[in-house]
Amino acid sequence: MKKATKKYMLLSLLLLLGTLYSVSRAMGPDDSIIYRGIVIHTHHDGLMTLLVDGQFERSQESSSAVTAFSLAKDLRVLKNDQVIEPTELQRGMYVEIESSPEIRTSYPAQGTALKVRVLDTQNLPLNMEAEVISILDQGQGITRTVHLKGNLPGYGQDTEILVSVPEGSYYPFGLESNTGLLKSGDRVFVVFTGPIRESYPLQGTSSSIILVDPDSY
């Protein structure tokens, strides 16, 4: 009798563990992670890559983390609940990425996108494409300030703004080691963090700033 009871208890325990495992798999914390952000660059070279300025859903960090996502071959891209080609993804789109949990801690971080969904622009971070007028170096933790002119949403065409580029901003120009890589006349795409400060010119802080391919405009 005791042996039968132990047998049933063991079977019940195994069934319970199996159920918990199935539930955890269905919830998917070990299978994928969610990342939301704005596409700042796309790269096509056999394998398509998205460079995205955003955050992981469960991140405890308040700041953004620019991440480069390579797109899996069988990846689905959805826009307005319709499947689109991955090549239709472009700079400025706000996206939700279902990524594999393995994130490589390089600069920028790297991951593999399993699914991409284009979101509406309601929560789109403030951004602009603009021409560099001049570059001003500053101290006190600010690597430099860039004087830009372009179309800033809510402020209109030909808006001038001084953009502070802190050390934590994604800025693939070598920072202090190669200060000549960004120059007057270049076109850049900027994602802002925090509010725009009302002055003349306006003032803001970049989350990321990246050169725009001159062939793309």
HUZI-V943051 format. One line per field, one symbol per residue. ss: DSSP state (H for helix, E for strand, L for the rest). phi: phi as a letter, one per 40 degrees, with the letter a starting at -180 (. if undefined). Layout:
ss=???
phi=???
//
This chain:
ss=LHHHHHHHHHHHHHHHHHHHHHHHHHHLLLLLEEEEEEEEEEEELLLEEEEEEEEELLLLLLLLLLEEEEEEEEEEEEELLEEELHHHLLLLLEEEEEELLLLELLLLEEEEEEEEEELLHHHLLLEEEEEEEEEELLLLLEEEEEEEEEEELLLEEEEEEEEEEELLLEELLLHHHLLLLLLLLLEEEEEEEEEEELLLLEEEEEEEEEELLHHHL
phi=.ccccccccccccccccccccccccccgcccabbbbabcbabbbagbcbbbbbaacdbccccccbcbcbccccccbbbbfgbcbcdcccadgccbbbcbcccbcccbccbabccabbccccdbcccaabacccabbcabfgccabbcbaacbdgbgcfccacbcbcccccacbgfccbcccbadgcbbbbbcbgccccabccbabccaaaccddccb
//
